[in-house]
């Protein structure tokens, strides 16, 4: 059992079975790529490029991307635990994003929106878009959750504790 004095660790195999370079992307579905493209650019402010007749690639603030693939008959609703996070620096910015999302919900097909609150160590709210993809807008320092790798393994409730200190996050 690890003692309290040991430095927290980040687990990584010295010789993993697969020799991989970069976690590059994830995938979302869309019933209407043109409408989704407007939502991603005009509402979320993401960079968007069409990669094929049935797909887009989106990104914001880094090299990690999300492929958006057209699925006209999809009936799956993304579960909240599988959400996509979009970071801002302050609670006031979360509140402003919430205000704008409420104001423009009908225009963009936003539904199932939660109110901003302290949860899992951050201040945030969730909503689902017109394609039933779940989004979270949250306070996080520059670099998103990468700061947790500097912290290493957590004890107790870890970052789920409402009083957990998040470096660089302004109230």
C-alpha positions in Angstrom: 0.0 0.0 0.0 1.3 3.5 -0.9 2.2 5.8 1.9 0.9 9.4 2.1 4.4 10.7 1.5 4.9 9.1 -1.9 4.5 11.4 -4.8 1.3 10.7 -6.9 2.0 8.8 -10.1 0.8 8.8 -13.6 0.6 5.2 -14.9 2.2 4.4 -18.2 3.8 1.1 -19.3 7.5 1.2 -20.1 6.9 -1.3 -22.9 3.2 -1.2 -23.9 1.9 -3.8 -26.3 0.9 -1.1 -28.8 3.4 1.6 -29.8 1.1 4.6 -30.3 1.9 8.3 -30.7 -1.1 10.4 -30.1 -4.7 10.3 -29.0 -6.0 12.1 -32.1 -9.8 12.0 -32.2 -13.2 10.8 -31.2 -16.5 10.5 -33.2 -20.0 12.0 -33.0 -23.0 11.4 -35.1 -25.2 13.9 -37.0 -28.5 13.5 -38.8 -27.9 16.7 -40.8 -24.2 17.7 -41.4 -25.0 21.2 -42.8 -27.1 22.1 -39.8 -24.5 20.6 -37.5 -21.8 22.6 -39.2 -23.6 25.9 -38.6 -24.2 24.9 -34.9 -20.5 24.0 -34.4 -19.2 27.2 -36.0 -21.9 29.8 -35.2 -22.9 28.6 -31.7 -19.9 26.7 -30.3 -17.2 28.6 -32.2 -15.4 25.5 -33.3 -13.2 25.1 -36.4 -14.9 22.8 -38.9 -13.7 21.2 -42.1 -15.6 18.8 -44.4 -13.6 15.6 -44.8 -16.0 13.7 -47.1 -19.6 13.9 -48.3 -20.7 12.2 -45.1 -18.2 13.7 -42.5 -16.8 16.8 -40.8 -13.9 17.2 -38.5 -14.2 19.7 -35.6 -11.6 21.1 -33.1 -11.0 24.0 -30.7 -7.8 25.1 -29.1 -5.6 22.1 -29.8 -4.7 19.2 -32.0 -7.3 16.7 -30.8 -10.2 16.5 -33.1 -13.7 15.0 -33.3 -15.0 13.4 -36.5 -18.7 14.0 -37.1 -20.3 11.4 -39.3 -23.7 11.6 -40.9 -26.2 8.9 -39.7 -29.6 9.9 -41.0 -31.4 7.1 -39.1 -29.6 7.3 -35.8 -31.8 7.0 -32.8 -29.2 6.8 -30.1 -29.0 9.5 -27.4 -25.6 10.1 -26.1 -25.5 9.4 -22.3 -24.3 12.2 -20.0 -21.2 10.2 -19.0 -20.1 10.1 -22.7 -20.3 13.9 -23.0 -17.9 16.4 -24.7 -16.4 19.1 -22.6 -15.8 22.7 -23.7 -13.7 24.8 -21.3 -13.9 28.4 -20.1 -11.9 30.1 -17.3 -14.5 31.5 -14.9 -17.8 30.7 -13.3 -19.1 34.0 -14.8 -18.2 32.7 -18.3 -20.1 29.4 -17.6 -23.1 31.5 -16.5 -22.9 33.7 -19.6 -22.7 30.5 -21.8 -25.8 29.2 -20.0 -27.7 32.4 -20.6 -26.9 32.4 -24.3 -27.7 28.7 -24.6 -31.1 29.3 -23.0 -31.7 32.2 -25.2 -30.8 30.3 -28.4 -32.0 26.8 -27.5 -34.9 26.7 -29.9 -32.8 28.0 -32.8 -30.2 25.3 -32.3 -32.3 22.4 -31.1 -30.7 22.4 -27.7 -32.6 20.4 -25.1 -32.2 18.6 -21.7 -30.2 21.5 -20.3 -29.1 21.4 -16.7 -28.5 24.6 -14.6 -24.9 25.6 -13.8 -23.6 24.1 -10.6 -20.6 22.9 -8.7 -20.1 19.2 -9.6 -17.3 16.7 -10.1 -14.8 19.4 -9.0 -15.9 22.1 -11.4 -18.6 24.6 -12.2 -20.6 23.5 -15.2 -23.8 22.7 -17.0 -24.8 20.0 -19.6 -27.0 20.1 -22.7 -27.9 18.0 -25.7 -27.7 19.3 -29.2 -30.1 18.6 -32.1 -28.3 15.3 -32.8 -28.6 14.2 -29.2 -24.9 14.6 -28.5 -24.2 15.7 -24.9 -22.0 18.8 -24.2 -20.6 20.2 -20.9 -19.4 23.7 -20.6 -17.1 23.9 -17.6 -14.4 25.9 -15.8 -11.0 24.5 -16.4 -7.5 26.0 -16.5 -5.6 26.4 -19.8 -4.9 22.9 -21.1 -8.1 21.3 -19.8 -7.7 18.3 -17.6 -4.0 17.9 -18.4 -3.3 19.4 -15.0 -4.6 16.2 -13.4 -1.7 14.3 -14.9 0.6 16.7 -12.9 -1.4 15.8 -9.8 -1.1 12.1 -10.4 -3.4 9.5 -8.8 -6.0 11.0 -6.4 -7.2 9.7 -3.0 -10.6 10.0 -1.5 -13.2 11.7 -3.7 -10.4 13.2 -5.8 -11.6 15.8 -8.3 -15.2 14.8 -7.6 -15.0 16.7 -4.3 -16.8 20.0 -4.7 -14.0 21.6 -2.6 -11.2 20.2 -4.8 -8.8 22.9 -5.9 -8.4 23.3 -9.6 -5.3 25.3 -10.5 -5.7 28.4 -12.6 -9.6 28.4 -12.4 -11.0 31.8 -11.6 -14.2 32.1 -9.5 
